[in-house]
Amino acid sequence: MNKPVYINKMKVNSDLDKIDRIISIFSIIKNGNLGVTHIRKRCSEVLSYYILFGYGAETRKLIQNSLSITKENLHAINSELTGLGYLVKDSNNFHNKHISEELLRIKEYFLEDAVKDKLFLIQVIE
């Protein structure tokens, strides 16, 4: 069965820009049922760094320097990202976190596959 498809192309400047935009779209879909219709811009920027470079001390320092965020503000953003399910606390050490499996699949699809032009399909269910 053929279904009509709406297509809107998105030009990106870098992998960081690509992931940031995808996160913005993804967050509307993922968190709409929680009453949160978007992710704050600063949270999306921080999460983009974690997706590209991994969650760790070096990435946190890079974020602080690149985005001019204090350690305290970054801690608050990490708490918000954890509350939304984007960061997951490690089961063995609650001081450690990692990126959710869903976001790792998005990274794999949009960044690690050799094919450059990708589709991000959204099925609207009524």
Beta strands, then each sheet from edge to edge (+ up, - down):
strand 1: 87-89
strand 2: 97-99
sheet 1: 1+ 2-
end
